[in-house]
């Protein structure tokens, strides 16, 4: 019977299936927790990141951050100082100088109004002085001296009236100019100029009208807003000027590098 077997399998015989290779079994990967060590001085130890008993270690909570909270990668700095905060006084964007307050501008305008009043009064006096009948009565100074219209005394009196008018214009103009440039001494100077314009009593009431706006200007210059402006101008003028060298300057052709 053993010799009759030819190695073939009959139809009724089951065909064995080839063995299927099984996939290799690997251990489950170890999941490491995400630990934020940005706020730590030392790196986390191996015990902190190695799971025990198959459980994940919870992430450590970061320490409380003081307000204000900053974005990562930023540096806490003071806010930039503006020119107004640095100078402690507002500056004009057009001129770069301390901004002139309205009270100062009112004082300057009042000073120029005083100049205009003096010029108008001088024109009115001149109109009366050129006419012989009204020459003597054109000013108190002429009324007191009562000169002959064609005498040398009359010429001296006319020149004196002109000088008084010129002094009044110069006094009011000095107040206006120095108030604009921020000279602190003009506060006292305005009182002196007001006293100088008291010479108008030697002329006419038209000249005396010029004292009213000048007196208003002298009062405005003593207000606190104008005082702060003068302080800002004093600080600005105390800056050290640029010194231009005047010695050690070589002229003409110079020796090249390497004496070539």
C-alpha positions in Angstrom: 0.0 0.0 0.0 2.8 2.3 0.7 4.2 1.7 -2.8 0.9 2.7 -4.5 1.1 6.4 -3.1 2.4 8.6 -5.9 2.5 11.8 -3.9 -0.7 13.2 -5.4 -3.6 14.3 -3.3 -7.0 13.1 -4.1 -10.1 15.1 -4.5 -11.4 14.1 -1.1 -8.2 15.0 0.7 -8.1 18.5 2.2 -5.4 20.8 1.1 -3.5 22.3 4.0 -3.2 26.1 3.9 0.2 27.6 4.1 1.2 29.2 7.5 0.5 32.9 7.7 3.4 34.8 9.4 2.2 36.7 12.4 3.0 40.4 12.9 5.7 41.1 15.5 4.3 42.4 18.8 6.0 45.6 20.0 5.5 47.2 23.3 3.3 50.3 23.5 5.1 53.5 22.9 5.8 55.6 25.9 4.0 59.0 25.7 5.9 61.8 27.3 4.0 64.7 28.7 4.6 68.2 27.4 6.3 70.2 30.1 6.7 73.9 29.9 10.2 74.6 31.4 10.4 78.2 30.2 9.9 79.4 33.8 12.3 77.0 35.4 15.9 77.5 36.3 16.9 73.8 35.7 15.8 71.2 33.1 13.1 68.7 34.3 14.5 65.4 35.7 13.9 62.0 34.1 11.5 61.0 36.9 9.3 63.9 36.0 8.9 63.0 32.4 8.8 59.2 32.8 5.3 57.8 33.3 4.7 55.5 36.3 2.1 52.7 36.3 1.0 53.6 32.8 -0.4 57.0 33.9 0.6 60.4 32.4 2.1 63.0 34.7 0.1 66.2 34.6 1.7 69.2 33.2 3.0 71.6 35.9 1.1 74.8 36.2 3.2 78.0 35.5 3.6 80.4 38.2 1.4 83.5 38.3 2.7 86.3 36.2 2.5 89.8 37.5 0.5 92.3 35.5 0.8 93.4 32.8 1.2 90.1 30.9 3.6 90.4 28.0 3.7 88.5 24.8 6.5 85.9 24.4 9.7 87.5 23.1 8.9 91.0 24.2 10.8 93.2 26.7 9.0 95.5 29.2 10.0 99.1 28.6 8.8 102.5 29.5 6.7 104.3 26.9 8.5 106.7 24.6 8.7 110.3 25.9 7.1 112.9 23.6 8.7 116.3 23.2 5.9 117.8 25.4 6.5 115.3 28.2 10.3 115.7 28.0 10.2 119.5 27.9 7.3 119.7 30.3 5.8 122.4 28.1 4.0 122.1 24.8 6.0 123.0 21.8 4.9 124.6 18.5 4.9 122.1 15.6 5.6 125.0 13.2 8.5 126.8 14.9 9.7 124.2 17.5 9.6 126.9 20.2 7.5 126.8 23.4 3.9 127.5 22.5 2.9 131.0 23.2 -0.3 131.3 25.4 -3.3 133.4 24.5 -2.6 135.8 27.3 0.8 136.5 25.9 -0.6 137.1 22.4 -3.2 139.4 24.0 -0.4 141.4 25.6 1.5 141.7 22.3 -1.6 142.8 20.5 -2.3 145.4 23.2 1.2 146.8 22.8 0.8 147.2 19.1 -2.6 148.9 19.7 -0.7 151.3 21.9 1.7 152.0 19.0 -1.2 152.6 16.6 -2.9 155.0 19.1 0.3 157.0 19.3 0.7 157.2 15.6 -2.9 158.4 15.1 -2.5 161.0 17.9 0.7 162.3 16.3 -1.1 162.7 13.0 -3.9 164.6 14.6 -1.5 166.9 16.4 0.5 167.5 13.2 -2.7 168.5 11.4 -3.4 171.2 14.1 0.2 172.3 14.3 0.6 173.1 10.6 -2.2 175.7 10.9 -1.1 178.9 12.5 -4.4 179.6 14.4 -4.3 176.2 16.1 -0.5 175.9 16.4 -0.3 177.0 20.1 -3.3 175.0 21.2 -2.2 171.8 19.4 -0.3 170.5 22.5 -0.1 171.4 26.2 3.7 171.9 25.9 3.1 174.6 23.2 0.3 176.1 25.3 2.5 176.5 28.3 5.4 178.0 26.4 3.3 179.9 23.9 6.0 180.3 21.3 5.8 182.4 18.2 5.1 180.1 15.2 8.0 181.5 13.3 10.5 181.5 16.2 13.4 179.2 17.1 11.5 178.2 20.3 8.6 176.9 18.2 11.0 174.7 16.2 12.5 173.3 19.5 9.0 172.6 20.8 7.9 170.8 17.6 11.0 168.7 17.7 10.4 167.9 21.4 6.8 166.8 20.6 8.1 164.6 17.9 10.7 163.0 20.2 8.0 162.3 22.9 5.9 160.6 20.3 8.8 158.5 19.0 9.7 157.5 22.6 6.1 156.3 23.2 6.2 154.2 20.0 9.5 152.7 20.9 8.4 151.9 24.4 5.3 150.0 23.3 7.2 148.3 20.5 9.9 147.2 22.9 7.2 145.5 25.1 5.7 143.7 22.1 9.0 142.4 20.7 10.5 141.2 23.9 7.3 139.6 25.0 7.3 137.6 21.8 10.9 136.5 22.2 10.2 135.4 25.8 12.4 137.8 27.8 11.4 137.6 31.4 12.7 141.1 32.3 10.0 142.6 30.0 7.5 142.2 32.8 9.3 144.9 34.8 10.2 146.7 31.5 6.6 147.0 30.6 6.0 149.0 33.8 8.9 151.2 33.0 7.6 151.7 29.5 4.2 152.5 30.9 5.8 155.2 33.0 7.6 156.6 30.0 4.4 156.9 28.1 3.3 159.2 30.9 5.0 161.9 28.9 1.9 162.0 26.9 0.4 164.4 29.4 2.7 167.0 27.9 1.0 166.6 24.6 -2.8 165.9 24.2 -5.4 163.5 25.5 -5.1 161.6 22.2 -1.6 160.6 23.2 -2.7 159.6 26.7 -5.2 157.1 25.2 -2.1 155.0 24.2 -1.4 154.3 27.8 -4.6 152.2 28.2 -3.7 149.2 26.0 -0.1 149.4 27.2 -1.3 149.2 30.8 -3.4 146.1 29.9 -0.3 144.5 28.3 1.7 145.2 31.5 -0.9 143.4 33.6 -1.2 140.4 31.3 2.6 139.8 31.4 2.4 138.9 35.1 -0.2 136.1 34.7 0.9 132.5 35.5 0.5 131.3 32.0 2.9 133.9 30.7 5.3 133.1 33.5 5.4 129.4 32.5 6.1 130.5 29.0 9.0 132.6 30.1 10.4 129.7 32.2 10.3 127.4 29.1 12.1 130.0 27.0 14.7 130.4 29.7 15.4 126.7 29.7 15.6 126.7 25.9 18.0 129.6 25.8 20.3 128.0 28.5 21.3 125.2 26.1 25.0 125.3 25.3 25.7 126.8 22.0 27.6 125.0 19.3 31.3 126.1 19.5 32.8 126.5 16.0 36.6 125.8 16.1 38.6 128.8 15.1 42.1 127.4 15.7 44.0 124.4 14.4 42.5 124.7 10.9 44.8 123.9 8.1 44.5 125.6 4.7 46.0 124.8 1.3 47.1 121.5 -0.1 47.9 118.9 2.6 50.2 115.9 2.6 48.5 112.7 1.4 48.4 109.5 3.5 51.7 107.8 3.5 53.5 111.1 2.6 53.1 110.5 -1.1 
